[in-house]
Amino acid sequence: GRGGGGGGGDKRQKTGTGWGDRKEWPDVVKENAALEFYYKAQNIIPEGEWDAFLFACRATLPTTFRISPVGTFAGEVKDQLKTRFKELQLDEHTLDENDERLLPPQPIDWYPDNLAWYMSISKKALKRTPALEKFHKYLVAETETGNLTRQEAVSMIPPLFMDIEPHHKILDMCAAPGSKTSQCLEYLHMKAGSNGVPEGIVMANDADLDRCGMLIHQMKRINSPSLVVLHHEAQKIPMLWSRAEEGGPPRKPLRYDRVLADVPCSGDGTMRKNIDIWKKWNCSMGMGLHRTQIQILCRAVELCEAGGIVVYSTCSMNPMENEAVVAYVLQKFRHCLEIEDVSQQLVALKRCPGLLTWKVQDKKQDKLLFENAAAVPDNLKAMYPLSMFPPADAAELHLERCVRILPHHQDTGAFFITKIRKFADHNPPKVAGEEVVKGKDDAPPAEAPLAAAAAAPAVAAAAAVTIVAAAIVAVATGAGDGAA
């Protein structure tokens, strides 16, 4: 998820490596009575774990990073992570910023093939600890060459649930700064043939043009010809069409085998690194993006191929941004969507099930909670739409299959992920004697379409990254029909 209201949270500094300092925060009291009241009322934290949850939220976030599985030196980097640290010959009494013994980097146990690592020390402390100066320089150098990617541990999870194969067409709807996009590209290349160029493609979109530039800068390290960068509002990404050849089959819409909707959110799951959330948090933060999140997830479903997978994620703990959004979209597309059970994927990952019931808090009266839509006064119903409340058939929708990661379970940030299978076409089945009214995307555009994006590897023989600007892609039609 991209926290911060407008999708601008979790912004990376423009050093290109992810190892620079964030802005200096003044001393912030890490307390917020409204936040504690709200999340206690939602019963998100298992009984008896509240103190451990708050303690983790107030602690600094460990440093985490990934090794590129398609890098030539992935095995060597694994070995060097151990040897380079040992070469520092640190005294066993050397302490980290939490006054605990400074330990060497360790693999994250739930990430496949020991390709993700962590250190108990924070990124800022890693840079400022004199004894770790050489090790920090080593990490920066390996990041610049593309062997390592600095990324928060929970942010690595959504691409792992996407079951990516080298022939897949993949859409990352809210891609910048690009850590998940790089994961998708890496998995696309992992099983590619002897030439290393997959049949598939990653379409990486972001609504912010500056962030698109940052995304391109990050992706240059991967050196892949299988990437196209788009610049659109996620809920208005247009449908692309293949070009009809003379005497060949008619042109058809380009839908994606895998869609990642890591949507803008309030970002309260990032409070360990974005400390300002402790001061700013209020219950309306999650409500403010609820409609936009629904629109983005609806568009993700429309752009996904039948039989494909949509992964929805946020860095928020709030059910207004998580279960409520997923439930609404599942009800809207009931005939073609289901939540997949991921309990047998990443089995070492500690997780909590999705909620079947939650409460909506009044924006003006902090202690007033609405159990359901019927409890909302008539003059306030426009502020609290039905989509915010738990549906009566929450159990039938299997919302418990959603995944919520809490900070104290494995020393991470908080995160929410849902893996959705689109098992049939999203157009309603035709009823006898009734015409199906199709959307704009279901008819070919009047103007000449773009060439099929699936042919990108043939188009780009070298490592080329392309921005397809909104003005150019507009001819592909259907730019705004995905809104809920």
C-alpha positions as CSV (number, residue, x, y, z in Angstrom):
1,G,0.0,0.0,0.0
2,R,1.1,3.5,-0.5
3,G,0.3,5.5,2.6
4,G,-0.2,9.2,3.1
5,G,-3.7,9.9,1.7
6,G,-2.8,10.8,-1.9
7,G,-0.6,7.8,-2.5
8,G,2.4,9.8,-1.8
9,G,3.5,8.1,1.4
10,D,6.3,5.6,1.4
11,K,8.1,8.0,-1.0
12,R,11.7,7.0,-1.4
13,Q,14.5,9.5,-1.5
14,K,15.9,10.1,-5.0
15,T,19.3,8.7,-4.3
16,G,18.4,5.7,-6.4
17,T,19.6,3.1,-3.8
18,G,17.1,3.3,-1.0
19,W,19.8,3.6,1.6
20,G,19.8,7.3,2.2
21,D,18.2,9.0,5.2
22,R,14.6,10.1,5.3
23,K,13.8,13.6,6.6
24,E,14.7,14.2,10.2
25,W,11.7,13.8,12.5
26,P,11.4,15.9,15.6
27,D,10.8,14.0,18.8
28,V,7.3,12.6,18.5
29,V,5.3,11.2,21.4
30,K,4.2,7.8,20.1
31,E,0.8,7.8,21.5
32,N,-2.7,8.4,20.0
33,A,-5.7,7.7,22.1
34,A,-8.1,7.8,19.1
35,L,-6.1,5.2,17.3
36,E,-6.0,2.9,20.3
37,F,-9.8,3.3,20.9
38,Y,-10.5,2.6,17.3
39,Y,-8.4,-0.5,16.8
40,K,-9.4,-2.0,20.2
41,A,-13.1,-1.7,19.1
42,Q,-12.3,-3.5,15.8
43,N,-10.9,-6.5,17.6
44,I,-8.0,-6.7,15.0
45,I,-5.4,-7.5,17.6
46,P,-5.7,-11.0,19.2
47,E,-6.7,-11.1,22.8
48,G,-3.8,-10.6,25.2
49,E,-1.5,-9.2,22.5
50,W,-2.3,-5.5,22.7
51,D,0.8,-4.5,24.8
52,A,3.1,-6.4,22.5
53,F,1.4,-4.8,19.5
54,L,1.9,-1.2,20.8
55,F,5.5,-2.0,21.8
56,A,6.3,-3.2,18.3
57,C,4.6,-0.1,16.7
58,R,6.8,2.2,18.8
59,A,10.1,0.4,18.0
60,T,12.3,1.2,15.1
61,L,11.8,-0.8,11.9
62,P,14.6,-3.3,11.0
63,T,16.6,-3.0,7.8
64,T,15.4,-5.5,5.2
65,F,16.5,-6.1,1.6
66,R,16.2,-8.7,-1.2
67,I,18.7,-10.4,-3.4
68,S,17.8,-10.4,-7.1
69,P,17.1,-14.1,-8.1
70,V,18.0,-13.3,-11.8
71,G,21.3,-11.6,-10.9
72,T,24.4,-13.4,-12.1
73,F,25.9,-13.3,-8.6
74,A,22.9,-14.2,-6.4
75,G,24.7,-17.1,-4.7
76,E,27.8,-15.1,-4.2
77,V,25.9,-12.2,-2.6
78,K,24.2,-14.6,-0.1
79,D,27.7,-15.8,1.0
80,Q,29.1,-12.3,1.1
81,L,26.3,-11.0,3.4
82,K,27.8,-13.3,6.0
83,T,31.5,-13.0,5.3
84,R,31.5,-9.2,4.8
85,F,29.9,-8.7,8.2
86,K,32.2,-11.1,9.9
87,E,35.2,-9.3,8.4
88,L,34.2,-6.2,10.5
89,Q,35.3,-8.2,13.6
90,L,32.8,-6.5,15.8
91,D,33.2,-7.0,19.5
92,E,30.4,-9.2,20.9
93,H,29.5,-6.3,23.2
94,T,28.8,-3.9,20.3
95,L,25.2,-2.6,20.7
96,D,22.6,-1.5,18.3
97,E,20.3,1.4,18.7
98,N,18.0,-0.6,20.9
99,D,20.9,-1.4,23.3
100,E,20.9,-5.0,22.1
101,R,23.9,-6.9,20.7
102,L,24.5,-6.0,17.1
103,L,23.9,-9.2,15.1
104,P,24.8,-10.1,11.5
105,P,22.2,-10.1,8.8
106,Q,19.8,-13.1,8.8
107,P,17.6,-14.6,6.1
108,I,13.8,-13.9,6.5
109,D,12.5,-17.4,7.2
110,W,9.2,-17.1,5.2
111,Y,10.8,-15.7,2.0
112,P,11.6,-18.4,-0.6
113,D,15.2,-19.5,-1.2
114,N,16.7,-17.2,1.5
115,L,16.5,-14.3,-1.0
116,A,15.3,-11.8,1.6
117,W,17.4,-10.7,4.6
118,Y,17.1,-8.4,7.6
119,M,19.1,-6.7,10.3
120,S,17.8,-5.7,13.6
121,I,19.3,-2.2,13.3
122,S,17.3,0.5,11.4
123,K,18.3,1.9,8.1
124,K,19.3,5.3,9.6
125,A,21.3,3.7,12.4
126,L,23.0,1.4,9.9
127,K,24.3,4.4,8.0
128,R,25.4,6.3,11.1
129,T,27.1,3.5,13.0
130,P,30.9,3.9,12.5
131,A,31.6,0.2,13.0
132,L,29.2,-0.6,10.0
133,E,30.6,2.0,7.6
134,K,32.2,-0.6,5.3
135,F,29.3,-2.9,5.4
136,H,26.9,0.0,4.6
137,K,29.1,0.9,1.6
138,Y,29.0,-2.7,0.4
139,L,25.1,-2.7,0.6
140,V,24.9,0.5,-1.4
141,A,27.3,-0.8,-4.1
142,E,25.4,-4.0,-4.5
143,T,22.1,-2.1,-4.7
144,E,23.4,0.2,-7.4
145,T,24.5,-2.8,-9.5
146,G,21.0,-4.4,-9.1
147,N,22.1,-7.4,-7.0
148,L,20.2,-6.0,-3.9
149,T,16.9,-4.1,-3.5
150,R,16.1,-2.2,-0.3
151,Q,12.5,-3.1,0.5
152,E,10.4,-3.4,3.7
153,A,9.6,-7.1,4.5
154,V,5.8,-6.9,4.3
155,S,6.0,-5.1,1.0
156,M,7.6,-8.2,-0.5
157,I,4.5,-10.3,0.1
158,P,2.0,-9.3,-2.6
159,P,4.1,-10.4,-5.6
160,L,4.7,-13.8,-4.0
161,F,1.0,-14.5,-4.0
162,M,0.7,-13.7,-7.8
163,D,2.0,-17.1,-9.1
164,I,3.9,-15.4,-11.9
165,E,4.9,-17.4,-15.0
166,P,7.2,-16.1,-17.8
167,H,4.3,-15.9,-20.4
168,H,2.1,-13.7,-18.1
169,K,1.0,-10.2,-18.9
170,I,1.2,-8.4,-15.6
171,L,-0.2,-5.0,-14.6
172,D,1.1,-3.1,-11.6
173,M,-1.6,-0.4,-11.2
174,C,0.2,1.8,-8.5
175,A,3.8,0.9,-9.2
176,A,6.1,3.7,-8.0
177,P,8.7,3.6,-6.4
178,G,9.0,0.2,-8.0
179,S,10.1,-2.4,-5.4
180,K,7.1,-4.7,-6.2
181,T,7.4,-4.0,-9.9
182,S,11.0,-5.2,-9.7
183,Q,9.9,-8.4,-8.0
184,C,7.3,-9.0,-10.8
185,L,10.0,-8.5,-13.4
186,E,12.4,-10.8,-11.6
187,Y,9.9,-13.6,-11.4
188,L,9.0,-13.1,-15.0
189,H,12.6,-13.7,-16.0
190,M,13.3,-16.5,-13.6
191,K,11.7,-19.2,-15.7
192,A,12.4,-17.7,-19.1
193,G,14.2,-19.8,-21.7
194,S,17.9,-19.9,-22.4
195,N,18.0,-16.4,-23.8
196,G,16.5,-15.0,-20.6
197,V,13.8,-13.0,-22.3
198,P,10.3,-14.0,-21.3
199,E,7.2,-14.0,-23.5
200,G,5.3,-11.9,-20.9
201,I,5.5,-8.2,-20.0
202,V,5.0,-6.0,-16.9
203,M,3.0,-2.8,-17.4
204,A,3.8,-0.5,-14.5
205,N,1.5,2.4,-14.0
206,D,1.6,5.4,-11.7
207,A,-0.6,8.5,-11.4
208,D,2.3,10.8,-10.5
209,L,4.6,11.7,-13.4
210,D,7.6,12.5,-11.1
211,R,7.2,9.0,-9.5
212,C,7.1,7.5,-12.9
213,G,10.6,9.0,-13.4
214,M,11.7,7.5,-10.1
215,L,10.3,4.2,-11.2
216,I,12.2,4.2,-14.5
217,H,15.4,5.1,-12.6
218,Q,14.9,2.1,-10.3
219,M,14.1,-0.3,-13.1
220,K,17.2,0.5,-15.1
221,R,19.1,-1.6,-12.6
222,I,17.2,-4.7,-13.8
223,N,18.0,-4.1,-17.5
224,S,14.9,-5.8,-18.7
225,P,13.2,-5.3,-22.1
226,S,9.9,-6.6,-20.7
227,L,8.7,-3.4,-19.0
228,V,6.4,-0.6,-20.2
229,V,5.6,2.4,-17.9
230,L,2.2,4.0,-18.0
231,H,1.1,7.4,-16.6
232,H,-2.6,7.3,-15.6
233,E,-4.9,7.4,-12.6
234,A,-5.2,3.8,-11.7
235,Q,-9.0,3.7,-11.8
236,K,-8.8,5.1,-15.4
237,I,-6.2,2.9,-17.0
238,P,-7.5,2.4,-20.5
239,M,-7.9,-0.9,-22.3
240,L,-5.3,-1.7,-24.9
241,W,-6.1,-3.5,-28.1
242,S,-4.1,-5.7,-30.4
243,R,-3.6,-4.5,-34.0
244,A,-5.6,-6.5,-36.5
245,E,-3.5,-7.8,-39.4
246,E,-4.9,-7.9,-42.9
247,G,-6.6,-11.3,-43.4
248,G,-5.9,-12.2,-39.8
249,P,-8.1,-12.5,-36.7
250,P,-10.0,-9.4,-35.5
251,R,-8.3,-7.2,-33.0
252,K,-9.1,-8.1,-29.4
253,P,-8.6,-6.4,-26.0
254,L,-5.4,-6.9,-24.1
255,R,-6.3,-8.2,-20.6
256,Y,-3.8,-9.2,-18.0
257,D,-3.1,-12.6,-16.4
258,R,-2.0,-10.9,-13.2
259,V,-3.0,-7.6,-11.7
260,L,-1.4,-6.0,-8.6
261,A,-3.5,-3.3,-7.0
262,D,-1.3,-1.9,-4.2
263,V,-3.6,1.0,-3.7
264,P,-3.1,4.5,-2.1
265,C,-4.1,4.3,1.6
266,S,-3.9,6.0,5.0
267,G,-0.7,4.2,5.7
268,D,-1.2,3.6,9.4
269,G,0.7,0.3,9.0
270,T,3.9,2.3,8.3
271,M,3.9,4.2,11.7
272,R,7.2,2.5,12.6
273,K,9.0,4.5,9.8
274,N,6.5,7.3,9.2
275,I,6.4,8.5,12.8
276,D,4.2,11.5,11.9
277,I,1.2,9.2,11.7
278,W,1.2,9.1,15.5
279,K,0.3,12.8,15.5
280,K,-2.0,12.9,12.5
281,W,-4.0,9.7,12.7
282,N,-7.8,10.0,12.9
283,C,-10.6,7.7,11.9
284,S,-11.6,9.7,8.8
285,M,-8.2,9.0,7.2
286,G,-9.3,5.5,6.1
287,M,-12.7,6.7,5.0
288,G,-11.3,9.4,2.7
289,L,-9.8,6.9,0.3
290,H,-12.5,4.2,0.5
291,R,-14.3,5.2,-2.7
292,T,-11.0,5.6,-4.7
293,Q,-9.9,2.2,-3.5
294,I,-13.1,0.6,-4.7
295,Q,-12.7,2.2,-8.1
296,I,-9.2,0.9,-8.5
297,L,-10.1,-2.6,-7.5
298,C,-13.1,-2.6,-9.8
299,R,-10.8,-1.5,-12.7
300,A,-8.4,-4.2,-11.8
301,V,-11.1,-6.8,-12.1
302,E,-12.2,-5.4,-15.5
303,L,-8.6,-5.4,-16.8
304,C,-7.9,-9.0,-15.6
305,E,-8.3,-11.9,-17.9
306,A,-10.8,-14.6,-17.0
307,G,-8.8,-17.2,-15.1
308,G,-6.4,-14.6,-13.9
309,I,-5.4,-13.3,-10.4
310,V,-5.9,-9.9,-8.8
311,V,-3.9,-9.2,-5.7
312,Y,-5.2,-6.3,-3.6
313,S,-3.0,-4.8,-0.9
314,T,-2.6,-1.8,1.5
315,C,-0.2,-0.8,4.2
316,S,-3.2,0.0,6.4
317,M,-4.8,-1.9,9.2
318,N,-8.2,-0.2,8.7
319,P,-11.1,-2.4,7.6
320,M,-12.6,0.6,5.8
321,E,-9.7,0.3,3.4
322,N,-9.4,-3.5,3.4
323,E,-12.2,-5.9,4.1
324,A,-14.9,-3.3,3.3
325,V,-13.4,-2.6,-0.2
326,V,-12.9,-6.3,-1.0
327,A,-16.4,-7.2,0.2
328,Y,-18.0,-4.5,-2.0
329,V,-16.1,-5.6,-5.1
330,L,-16.8,-9.3,-4.5
331,Q,-20.5,-8.5,-4.2
332,K,-20.5,-6.4,-7.4
333,F,-18.7,-9.2,-9.4
334,R,-20.1,-12.1,-7.5
335,H,-20.5,-14.2,-10.7
336,C,-16.8,-14.1,-11.5
337,L,-14.7,-13.6,-8.4
338,E,-13.6,-15.5,-5.3
339,I,-11.0,-15.0,-2.6
340,E,-8.3,-17.7,-2.8
341,D,-7.1,-19.5,0.3
342,V,-3.4,-18.8,0.7
343,S,-2.9,-20.6,4.0
344,Q,-0.6,-23.1,2.2
345,Q,1.6,-20.4,0.6
346,L,4.4,-18.9,2.6
347,V,3.5,-21.2,5.5
348,A,6.2,-19.7,7.8
349,L,4.6,-16.3,7.5
350,K,2.6,-15.4,10.6
351,R,-0.7,-13.8,9.7
352,C,-4.2,-13.0,11.0
353,P,-7.4,-13.8,9.1
354,G,-9.6,-11.2,7.6
355,L,-12.5,-9.8,9.7
356,L,-16.1,-10.8,9.2
357,T,-17.4,-7.9,11.1
358,W,-16.2,-4.4,12.0
359,K,-17.5,-1.0,13.1
360,V,-17.7,2.4,11.4
361,Q,-16.8,5.3,13.7
362,D,-18.5,8.7,13.5
363,K,-16.0,11.3,12.2
364,K,-17.2,14.0,14.7
365,Q,-18.0,12.0,17.8
366,D,-14.9,10.0,18.6
367,K,-16.6,7.4,20.8
368,L,-19.7,6.8,18.6
369,L,-19.5,3.5,16.6
370,F,-22.0,2.3,14.1
371,E,-22.5,-1.5,14.1
372,N,-24.3,-1.4,10.8
373,A,-25.8,1.0,8.2
374,A,-29.2,0.9,9.9
375,A,-27.7,2.5,13.0
376,V,-26.6,5.6,11.0
377,P,-29.0,8.6,11.3
378,D,-30.7,9.6,8.1
379,N,-28.8,13.0,7.9
380,L,-25.5,11.1,8.0
381,K,-26.1,8.3,5.6
382,A,-24.4,10.1,2.7
383,M,-21.2,10.3,4.8
384,Y,-21.2,6.6,5.6
385,P,-22.3,4.6,2.5
386,L,-23.4,1.0,2.7
387,S,-20.1,-0.1,1.2
388,M,-18.3,0.8,4.5
389,F,-20.2,-1.7,6.6
390,P,-19.7,-5.5,6.9
391,P,-22.1,-7.4,4.5
392,A,-24.6,-9.9,5.9
393,D,-22.9,-12.6,3.8
394,A,-19.3,-11.9,4.9
395,A,-18.8,-15.6,5.7
396,E,-20.1,-16.7,2.3
397,L,-17.6,-14.3,0.7
398,H,-14.8,-15.9,2.7
399,L,-13.4,-12.7,4.0
400,E,-11.5,-14.7,6.5
401,R,-9.2,-15.7,3.6
402,C,-7.8,-12.2,3.5
403,V,-4.4,-11.8,5.1
404,R,-3.5,-9.2,7.8
405,I,0.1,-8.9,8.9
406,L,0.6,-7.3,12.4
407,P,3.9,-5.6,13.5
408,H,4.5,-7.7,16.6
409,H,4.2,-11.1,15.0
410,Q,7.5,-11.0,13.1
411,D,9.0,-7.5,13.7
412,T,7.6,-5.8,10.6
413,G,5.2,-3.1,9.6
414,A,1.5,-3.8,9.2
415,F,0.0,-4.9,5.9
416,F,-3.2,-6.3,4.3
417,I,-3.3,-8.7,1.2
418,T,-6.1,-10.4,-0.6
419,K,-5.6,-12.8,-3.5
420,I,-8.7,-12.8,-5.8
421,R,-9.3,-15.3,-8.6
422,K,-11.3,-14.2,-11.5
423,F,-12.8,-17.5,-12.6
424,A,-15.1,-16.2,-15.3
425,D,-15.6,-13.2,-17.6
426,H,-16.8,-10.1,-15.7
427,N,-19.6,-9.3,-18.2
428,P,-22.9,-10.7,-16.8
429,P,-24.0,-14.0,-18.4
430,K,-26.6,-13.5,-21.1
431,V,-30.1,-14.3,-20.1
432,A,-32.4,-15.8,-22.8
433,G,-34.3,-13.1,-24.5
434,E,-32.2,-10.3,-23.1
435,E,-29.3,-8.4,-24.7
436,V,-26.1,-7.9,-22.7
437,V,-25.2,-4.3,-22.5
438,K,-21.4,-4.2,-22.9
439,G,-19.1,-1.5,-21.6
440,K,-16.9,0.7,-23.9
441,D,-14.0,-1.7,-23.4
442,D,-15.9,-4.5,-25.1
443,A,-16.0,-2.9,-28.5
444,P,-12.9,-2.1,-30.6
445,P,-11.9,1.5,-30.6
446,A,-12.8,3.7,-33.6
447,E,-9.2,5.0,-33.9
448,A,-6.1,2.9,-34.6
449,P,-5.1,1.0,-31.5
450,L,-1.7,0.6,-30.0
451,A,0.3,-2.5,-31.1
452,A,-0.2,-5.4,-28.7
453,A,1.9,-4.8,-25.6
454,A,2.6,-8.6,-25.4
455,A,5.1,-8.2,-28.2
456,A,7.3,-5.9,-26.2
457,P,10.3,-8.3,-26.0
458,A,10.5,-8.3,-29.7
459,V,10.1,-4.5,-29.8
460,A,12.9,-3.8,-27.3
461,A,16.1,-5.7,-28.1
462,A,18.0,-3.7,-25.5
463,A,17.0,-2.6,-22.0
464,A,14.4,-0.1,-22.9
465,V,11.9,1.5,-20.6
466,T,9.0,3.4,-22.2
467,I,6.6,6.0,-20.8
468,V,3.2,5.8,-22.6
469,A,1.7,9.1,-21.8
470,A,-2.0,9.6,-21.1
471,A,-2.5,11.7,-24.2
472,I,-1.0,8.9,-26.4
473,V,-2.8,6.0,-24.8
474,A,-6.2,7.8,-24.9
475,V,-6.8,6.3,-28.3
476,A,-7.0,2.9,-26.7
477,T,-10.5,3.9,-25.4
478,G,-12.3,3.1,-22.2
479,A,-10.3,5.4,-20.0
480,G,-12.9,6.1,-17.3
481,D,-15.5,3.4,-17.3
482,G,-14.0,1.4,-14.4
483,A,-15.3,3.7,-11.6
484,A,-17.6,2.2,-9.1
